[in-house]
Amino acid sequence: MYPSGRCFLGNVILLLLGITEAAPVIAQQKAPIPEPRIQETARKTAAEIYRDTYQQARTAEDKTALAKEMCETALQMPDGSADQYVLLRIARDIAAGAGDATASLSAVEKLIERFEIPSAKIRAETLLMTSKAATIAQYTAIAEAAMVVVEDAANAGEYEIALTLCDATRSLAEKAQELSLANDLLAKLDVLKAEQLEFQKYLAATVRLQLDPLEPVSNLIAGRYLCFIKGDWQRGIPMLALSEDVALKYAAVQEQQAGNAPDALLSLGDVWWGVAEKESSMATEQILQRAAAWYEKAIPNLTGLAKLKAEKRGADVRHRGAMANATVLEAPHERDRQGRSGLHGRLEAAKKELLVAHGGTATTEAAVQLGLDWLVKQQDARTGVWSLTGPYSNGGGNENVVAATAMALLALQGIGNTHKFGKFHPNVRSGADALLRMQRQDGNMFNEGSFNHRLYSQAQATIVLCELYGMTKDPRYRQPAQKALDYACQNQSPQGGWRYVPREDSDTSVTGWFVMALQTGLMAGLEVPTSTLEGIYKYLDTATSDGSFYSYQARAEPTLTMTAEALLCRQYLGWAHDDRRLRIGVDILLEDLIDYNEQDLYCWYYATQVLHHMGGKDWDTWNKVMRQAIPANQVKEGQERGSWAPDNDRWGHHGGRLYTTCLSCLMLEVYYRHLRIYKPDLPVPPARAH
């Protein structure tokens, strides 16, 4: 069963601080840490209440259960009270002593949300405590969590905390024989030490600038730190413009005076490119990224060799950035036997392994890259959104910027891009920002458009926010993602599913998108009530007569498309790999392999996921056709190069070219986009609603 209530669902919680951006919601006011005298009174009372239970908790599992119970009890106390603080601290200590990062970090998050606690310090402290009691099998998960916390602490200027945690978890990675991770941590140590030295110089420079804001040397030190280490160009450029370094001062002044003429933008890119060639390795990447940004802005209005040069340099920078930064650290909900979550496959190293292991090819990856290249060209640079109707040819029948933006972001995120990392992280950032601006206080993001688009769009946008939070643990996305999940649960119909209007009626098509939204929320460590999942189970039972063949609504005729979508829901809700009903349904899907003479990408999208989870011969049969047919039908030349034409698709006239391109990319990302639910020879489904 999925537990309900406010306590987390047994998830590893890795929290990454927001440094430069504020969440688009009103922050909860935090309480001060209670005075020691008051804490002691509460601690004695808690010890009296839980003494017998603690003494009986002899195993790590028993202690974890006790910690979760105490966490749940704490959340029933008045927020900010000494009782709540003490119970959460004790819960954290007990869980850490049991080696359970899931429960210990869950308690820590609740503390950080409610009390004025130095977040980097307590997160690092908790991981170090947990590591002392953890088994070798748990070391990798702790070390991966530490990578996020280390970055968090460094961004907050807490370099001593970052260095201590980084060094300690490097040892854990080595003991777990995760040599690649250990090497990453070792390299991170060197970077942190260099950054710490620059940070100390920066602090000293800011003190001098308070006395003399025009002092050139201090402006140079502060400007270099902000621009080249923190990437804060908005604050750093004015300082570089006042510095004593001739080249940097010239580049900064040029940037302050830059207009929108393509030649001027190209020239500015060249200026920063030249600066990068003379800089140290620490600064080079940031400067090249700056040059590439100006090149990208100039390219649409350039021609000839100038355009080719800008495109080549931009591609070179993206390639360097992808190699250095594409790793996405995420905190799992459902973990496999190696402690990995459903989103783990998007990690760069895991992605390469899974691509080969599950039958992907260089051709499928090239098609994905080409498709994403087309997608980012369609984004509105000003607003960050995508459109279903253009600016490309063969647009959809009706505009829906929420659905268009959500589908495009899902395709970009499916290969590992987030708002922080990856080749297309600027596109993800601006698109996600657009969704946050659309979100109302109740969690709804669909504000205009056809009524029958509303909940489709809401579910897709919810998946986007949950993925971003799950992959980065950036707290800026936690509350918006949870609000979107709450909106889904509150607007479930009495039948147990969703359709066009909140709380009215159900159909399998809309319900399937919400199932994936809820499951993604669980993967991200967010909260979903048991009752919501049980309601879905109830609805699905009404859309089938035998559990194998499903209809659009109760008592309607079954279809192949709804069968594929419903079976994916059943897999995520806990059906075993060898369930007879699932087996029959899979055989039905395999009777209709991909055939572009009867193009139905919506059906293929769901069938691809079902069969990927099944693995074995089922997946081999489907994949041998899919991995050839999808890339073969991609547009290879012309203005729409990289996209998939919607002309002959069953729903192409509704969704248009962007819809068919996004679904095609998502199918080709299936090898790593979600880890398989079932493992070879041993079904390991996620926690069940029934």
NULO-124013 format. One line per 10 residues: their letters; for each residue y, x, z of C-alpha. Coordinates in pm, whole numbers. Layout:
// NULO-124013
A	Y/X/Z; ...
***
This chain:
// NULO-124013
MYPSGRCFLG	0/0/0; 356/106/-57; 529/96/281; 845/-110/297; 1163/-87/503; 1426/184/523; 1200/481/595; 1102/699/299; 763/647/138; 600/976/232
NVILLLLGIT	810/1173/-15; 916/1536/-21; 1296/1513/6; 1485/1804/-145; 1860/1754/-116; 2117/1936/-324; 2484/1911/-218; 2753/1785/-454; 3014/2058/-484; 3288/1951/-722
EAAPVIAQQK	3240/1580/-788; 3269/1280/-561; 3030/990/-582; 3176/674/-734; 3110/487/-411; 3271/477/-70; 3104/742/146; 2949/631/475; 3154/755/769; 2952/999/974
APIPEPRIQE	2933/1018/1351; 2988/1338/1549; 2682/1502/1703; 2632/1348/2048; 2723/1559/2349; 2436/1766/2495; 2440/1568/2821; 2394/1238/2637; 2129/1392/2412; 1933/1510/2712
TARKTAAEIY	1926/1161/2862; 1801/1015/2533; 1547/1296/2497; 1398/1229/2842; 1367/860/2762; 1200/934/2427; 961/1179/2595; 857/911/2845; 798/655/2569; 607/883/2331
RDTYQQARTA	434/1123/2575; 90/963/2558; 106/910/2183; 205/1272/2124; -73/1405/2345; -325/1197/2149; -192/1329/1816; -427/1622/1778; -435/1665/1400; -156/1736/1155
EDKTALAKEM	-209/1390/1005; -170/1226/1346; 153/1418/1411; 293/1325/1072; 214/958/1139; 393/982/1472; 695/1148/1310; 718/870/1053; 690/605/1325; 972/771/1518
CETALQMPDG	1183/795/1204; 1134/424/1141; 1221/341/1499; 1534/557/1480; 1661/360/1183; 1649/44/1395; 1891/202/1643; 2269/167/1603; 2389/413/1338; 2553/718/1492
SADQYVLLRI	2404/661/1837; 2258/935/2057; 1923/752/2059; 1910/760/1680; 2010/1126/1664; 1751/1238/1918; 1466/1038/1764; 1537/1178/1418; 1556/1535/1553; 1227/1494/1738
ARDIAAGAGD	1067/1337/1430; 1186/1633/1224; 1045/1882/1477; 706/1710/1502; 666/1682/1125; 773/2041/1071; 526/2151/1336; 256/1970/1141; 355/2158/825; 465/1836/655
ATASLSAVEK	774/1896/443; 769/1533/334; 830/1381/675; 1046/1662/814; 1291/1660/523; 1296/1281/525; 1418/1286/886; 1671/1555/797; 1820/1345/520; 1870/1055/757
LIERFEIPSA	2043/1289/1001; 2274/1427/733; 2362/1077/613; 2467/966/961; 2592/1267/1155; 2836/1553/1103; 2570/1820/1064; 2598/2142/856; 2363/2025/583; 2273/2361/428
KIRAETLLMT	2186/2506/766; 1959/2223/882; 1779/2201/547; 1708/2572/547; 1608/2564/914; 1370/2276/847; 1199/2448/556; 1154/2765/760; 1007/2566/1050; 774/2379/819
SKAATIAQYT	657/2696/646; 533/2842/976; 288/2554/1022; 207/2487/656; -115/2577/480; -124/2804/177; -174/2497/-43; 166/2369/74; 355/2696/19; 440/2633/-345
AIAEAAMVVV	605/2298/-276; 807/2451/8; 915/2745/-208; 1023/2515/-490; 1219/2306/-242; 1379/2621/-109; 1507/2714/-455; 1718/2398/-450; 1840/2450/-93; 1923/2814/-167
EDAANAGEYE	2143/2707/-458; 2297/2441/-239; 2383/2689/35; 2529/2940/-211; 2748/2674/-371; 2878/2589/-24; 2956/2957/44; 2675/2982/303; 2536/3306/162; 2365/3428/479
IALTLCDATR	2164/3105/496; 2084/3131/126; 1969/3493/153; 1753/3431/460; 1578/3131/309; 1537/3294/-31; 1370/3602/117; 1141/3401/345; 1021/3166/73; 965/3454/-168
SLAEKAQELS	693/3564/73; 543/3214/70; 531/3213/-309; 352/3547/-309; 95/3423/-57; 35/3118/-276; -11/3356/-572; 279/3187/-752; 397/3517/-893; 639/3366/-1142
LANDLLAKLD	812/3171/-866; 812/3478/-642; 977/3681/-918; 1239/3408/-965; 1317/3420/-594; 1335/3799/-599; 1579/3790/-889; 1775/3521/-709; 1809/3751/-407; 1985/4011/-620
VLKAEQLEFQ	2217/3750/-768; 2300/3611/-424; 2386/3952/-289; 2621/4018/-579; 2777/3672/-547; 2824/3718/-173; 3022/4036/-234; 3243/3857/-488; 3286/3563/-252; 3414/3791/22
KYLAATVRLQ	3663/3941/-221; 3768/3592/-325; 3833/3485/35; 4047/3791/94; 4239/3725/-228; 4313/3364/-132; 4464/3483/195; 4698/3718/7; 4789/3443/-242; 4909/3223/40
LDPLEPVSNL	5176/3487/103; 5248/3566/-262; 5111/3312/-516; 5216/3531/-812; 5044/3854/-697; 4851/3974/-1010; 4555/4154/-849; 4467/3867/-617; 4504/3615/-900; 4262/3825/-1105
IAGRYLCFIK	4002/3840/-826; 4029/3470/-745; 4039/3362/-1110; 3733/3568/-1202; 3535/3427/-910; 3623/3067/-988; 3570/3091/-1364; 3286/3338/-1401; 3076/3271/-1092; 3148/2910/-996
GDWQRGIPML	3233/2781/-1343; 3547/2616/-1204; 3768/2682/-1506; 4024/2417/-1420; 4127/2604/-1105; 4056/2953/-1233; 4243/2955/-1567; 4595/2933/-1412; 4506/3228/-1190; 4379/3439/-1479
ALSEDVALKY	4702/3358/-1663; 4889/3529/-1377; 4652/3825/-1352; 4698/4189/-1448; 4403/4202/-1690; 4556/4196/-2038; 4255/4047/-2221; 4184/3778/-1962; 4551/3692/-1926; 4583/3652/-2302
AAVQEQQAGN	4272/3430/-2321; 4388/3215/-2029; 4739/3171/-2170; 4595/3082/-2511; 4377/2819/-2345; 4671/2668/-2159; 4859/2638/-2487; 4567/2525/-2704; 4614/2220/-2922; 4356/2032/-3127
APDALLSLGD	4391/2212/-3461; 4045/2336/-3570; 4172/2686/-3652; 4328/2714/-3306; 4007/2596/-3139; 3802/2841/-3344; 4041/3121/-3253; 4013/3036/-2885; 3634/3050/-2909; 3664/3391/-3074
VWWGVAEKES	3894/3514/-2797; 3644/3428/-2525; 3359/3564/-2735; 3538/3896/-2751; 3599/3892/-2376; 3228/3826/-2314; 3126/4130/-2516; 3318/4355/-2276; 3218/4187/-1951; 2946/4250/-1693
SMATEQILQR	2620/4058/-1707; 2717/3831/-1415; 3022/3703/-1599; 2888/3710/-1954; 2695/3383/-1948; 2983/3176/-1815; 3227/3324/-2066; 2988/3264/-2356; 2948/2904/-2244; 3326/2873/-2252
AAAWYEKAIP	3342/3018/-2602; 3065/2782/-2717; 3252/2482/-2578; 3554/2563/-2794; 3333/2626/-3097; 3164/2288/-3052; 3500/2118/-3035; 3615/2288/-3355; 3297/2249/-3566; 3345/1886/-3684
NLTGLAKLKA	3667/1984/-3864; 3565/2328/-3993; 3425/2415/-4334; 3263/2711/-4507; 3184/3038/-4334; 3404/2957/-4038; 3186/2654/-3962; 2865/2854/-4008; 2990/3122/-3771; 3085/2869/-3503
EKRGADVRHR	2751/2689/-3538; 2553/3014/-3516; 2739/3136/-3211; 2704/2799/-3041; 2330/2798/-3112; 2296/3152/-2974; 2464/3051/-2650; 2252/2737/-2613; 1938/2942/-2664; 2042/3192/-2398
GAMANATVLE	2129/2911/-2160; 1803/2729/-2219; 1604/3042/-2142; 1799/3108/-1824; 1864/2762/-1686; 1623/2504/-1822; 1404/2498/-1509; 1451/2169/-1331; 1361/2153/-963; 1254/1809/-852
APHERDRQGR	1114/1640/-547; 801/1438/-608; 688/1107/-474; 339/1080/-619; 174/1423/-607; -141/1547/-769; -388/1774/-600; -167/2075/-667; 129/1906/-495; 313/1818/-818
SGLHGRLEAA	491/1495/-902; 513/1276/-1207; 832/1457/-1314; 695/1806/-1256; 586/1850/-1618; 949/1888/-1728; 972/2223/-1552; 995/2485/-1822; 678/2676/-1728; 476/2358/-1672
KKELLVAHGG	603/2208/-1997; 464/2493/-2205; 125/2470/-2038; 101/2093/-2069; 212/2093/-2431; -84/2312/-2523; -332/2154/-2282; -262/1797/-2395; -252/1857/-2768; 112/1906/-2852
TATTEAAVQL	211/2146/-3128; 502/2349/-3256; 555/2068/-3505; 590/1801/-3238; 835/2016/-3039; 1040/2096/-3348; 1063/1726/-3425; 1184/1655/-3071; 1450/1925/-3093; 1568/1798/-3430
GLDWLVKQQD	1579/1443/-3298; 1781/1542/-2992; 2020/1741/-3212; 2083/1421/-3408; 2123/1217/-3091; 2393/1433/-2932; 2598/1414/-3251; 2618/1037/-3207; 2764/1052/-2856; 3126/945/-2814
ARTGVWSLTG	3292/1264/-2692; 3570/1071/-2523; 3370/815/-2325; 3026/979/-2306; 2845/668/-2433; 2619/600/-2731; 2627/295/-2956; 2349/84/-3104; 2554/2/-3414; 2694/337/-3532
PYSNGGGNEN	2854/580/-3629; 2525/642/-3813; 2371/429/-4087; 2131/139/-4023; 2271/46/-3684; 2134/-235/-3469; 2222/-600/-3498; 2425/-619/-3175; 2621/-365/-2975; 2487/-259/-2637
VVAATAMALL	2633/66/-2505; 2434/49/-2180; 2098/36/-2356; 2204/289/-2620; 2331/534/-2360; 2027/487/-2138; 1776/537/-2421; 1956/849/-2544; 1965/995/-2193; 1595/919/-2139
ALQGIGNTHK	1513/1114/-2454; 1733/1407/-2346; 1598/1406/-1990; 1237/1372/-2105; 1234/1732/-2221; 1397/1860/-1900; 1771/1829/-1950; 1977/1711/-1653; 2349/1703/-1580; 2309/2053/-1434
FGKFHPNVRS	2054/2235/-1648; 1922/2247/-2002; 2051/2287/-2353; 2215/1945/-2352; 2334/1928/-1991; 2698/1854/-2093; 2579/1551/-2291; 2366/1427/-2002; 2652/1477/-1759; 2904/1279/-1963
GADALLRMQR	2653/1004/-2044; 2544/969/-1681; 2908/965/-1571; 2963/675/-1810; 2678/478/-1650; 2818/544/-1304; 3154/412/-1414; 2984/95/-1540; 2795/32/-1216; 2926/-244/-993
QDGNMFNEGS	2894/-256/-616; 2573/-461/-639; 2407/-200/-864; 2443/-388/-1194; 2547/-178/-1496; 2544/-439/-1774; 2890/-591/-1802; 2907/-728/-2158; 2677/-811/-2447; 2403/-1055/-2545
FNHRLYSQAQ	2250/-1230/-2243; 1898/-1138/-2352; 1990/-768/-2342; 2107/-770/-1982; 1798/-686/-1781; 1639/-468/-2050; 1950/-252/-2035; 1966/-256/-1655; 1606/-137/-1622; 1655/147/-1869
ATIVLCELYG	1974/264/-1697; 1797/249/-1361; 1528/485/-1491; 1801/728/-1601; 1966/742/-1257; 1634/772/-1074; 1521/1055/-1302; 1844/1246/-1248; 1816/1214/-874; 1444/1294/-881
MTKDPRYRQP	1487/1606/-1095; 1791/1756/-920; 1825/1586/-579; 2200/1579/-641; 2326/1339/-371; 2587/1206/-613; 2308/1008/-780; 2113/899/-474; 2314/595/-376; 2375/471/-733
AQKALDYACQ	2002/505/-806; 1904/325/-487; 2159/51/-555; 2009/1/-901; 1661/-26/-749; 1787/-271/-487; 1944/-478/-765; 1607/-489/-943; 1424/-601/-630; 1683/-863/-540
NQSPQGGWRY	1675/-1013/-890; 1299/-1038/-931; 1198/-1389/-1033; 975/-1614/-820; 698/-1556/-1078; 705/-1186/-986; 861/-1033/-1298; 1191/-1025/-1482; 1327/-1176/-1803; 1678/-1232/-1938
VPREDSDTSV	1857/-1388/-1642; 1832/-1255/-1284; 1582/-1445/-1066; 1486/-1678/-1351; 1155/-1661/-1535; 941/-1358/-1627; 806/-1190/-1936; 587/-885/-1980; 834/-698/-2200; 1127/-686/-1956
TGWFVMALQT	894/-653/-1658; 738/-337/-1803; 1073/-160/-1807; 1135/-255/-1445; 792/-128/-1342; 884/212/-1484; 1222/196/-1311; 1060/125/-975; 793/391/-1026; 1055/648/-1123
GLMAGLEVPT	1246/558/-809; 934/622/-604; 882/957/-779; 1238/1044/-681; 1182/959/-316; 1374/632/-312; 1279/303/-149; 1091/9/-302; 951/-276/-88; 582/-361/-96
STLEGIYKYL	664/-722/-172; 833/-632/-501; 524/-450/-627; 292/-725/-509; 505/-974/-701; 459/-774/-1022; 85/-772/-968; 95/-1151/-927; 294/-1200/-1247; 66/-976/-1455
DTATSDGSFY	-232/-1183/-1345; -67/-1490/-1502; -11/-1313/-1837; -382/-1252/-1901; -706/-1446/-1891; -936/-1147/-1855; -720/-856/-1733; -762/-671/-2062; -553/-856/-2320; -198/-963/-2228
SYQARAEPTL	64/-1207/-2354; 443/-1208/-2360; 451/-1486/-2098; 203/-1688/-1897; -14/-1914/-2111; 109/-1758/-2439; -108/-1592/-2702; -199/-1228/-2619; -61/-948/-2837; -133/-580/-2885
TMTAEALLCR	221/-477/-2782; 218/-669/-2454; -132/-540/-2383; -13/-181/-2413; 287/-244/-2187; 92/-437/-1926; -188/-179/-1910; 67/93/-1837; 196/-123/-1552; -160/-165/-1424
QYLGWAHDDR	-215/210/-1432; 96/276/-1225; 13/-7/-986; -319/152/-905; -602/49/-1134; -875/312/-1136; -958/511/-1447; -1298/342/-1477; -1177/-14/-1415; -1372/-233/-1658
RLRIGVDILL	-1064/-438/-1754; -866/-124/-1831; -1153/16/-2034; -1172/-294/-2252; -794/-293/-2301; -793/71/-2405; -1061/1/-2663; -839/-277/-2802; -549/-32/-2839; -769/222/-3016
EDLIDYNEQD	-860/-33/-3281; -502/-6/-3416; -397/357/-3454; -47/447/-3570; 11/335/-3927; 360/338/-4077; 261/61/-4316; 274/-161/-4005; 543/18/-3808; 585/-96/-3446
LYCWYYATQV	737/183/-3237; 772/-39/-2931; 397/-97/-2921; 321/267/-2999; 556/387/-2724; 357/208/-2456; 16/272/-2609; 92/643/-2625; 158/654/-2251; -150/449/-2161
LHHMGGKDWD	-380/669/-2367; -218/991/-2246; -296/889/-1889; -655/807/-1988; -705/1153/-2136; -1035/1269/-2283; -1163/1123/-2609; -929/825/-2585; -624/1051/-2594; -768/1286/-2855
TWNKVMRQAI	-833/996/-3091; -479/861/-3055; -300/1194/-3044; -456/1337/-3359; -285/1061/-3555; 34/1036/-3347; 128/1405/-3351; 114/1408/-3731; 250/1065/-3821; 563/1066/-3604
PANQVKEGQE	700/1404/-3721; 600/1330/-4080; 823/1022/-4085; 1129/1194/-3944; 1432/1222/-4176; 1438/1584/-4294; 1767/1609/-4482; 2105/1452/-4526; 2350/1313/-4276; 2077/1146/-4068
RGSWAPDNDR	1855/1455/-4051; 1651/1448/-3730; 1651/1069/-3688; 1386/808/-3771; 1476/524/-4007; 1448/170/-3865; 1410/-12/-4196; 1040/-97/-4177; 1000/-115/-3801; 911/-448/-3644
WGHHGGRLYT	1215/-436/-3412; 1424/-190/-3612; 1676/-449/-3729; 1752/-527/-3364; 1767/-175/-3220; 1868/23/-3528; 1837/394/-3599; 1921/509/-3246; 1646/288/-3100; 1377/418/-3338
TCLSCLMLEV	1488/778/-3287; 1484/757/-2908; 1138/599/-2894; 1003/854/-3141; 1134/1143/-2932; 994/990/-2613; 650/960/-2770; 654/1325/-2876; 761/1426/-2523; 458/1248/-2374
YYRHLRIYKP	268/1574/-2324; 492/1673/-2032; 737/1389/-1967; 514/1241/-1693; 209/1403/-1539; -113/1216/-1598; -203/961/-1333; -572/1037/-1362; -719/1385/-1328; -1032/1506/-1514
DLPVPPARAH	-1353/1366/-1363; -1166/1223/-1065; -928/929/-1078; -623/1001/-861; -400/698/-915; -78/655/-720; -61/443/-406; -158/86/-481; 16/-245/-440; -328/-404/-399
***
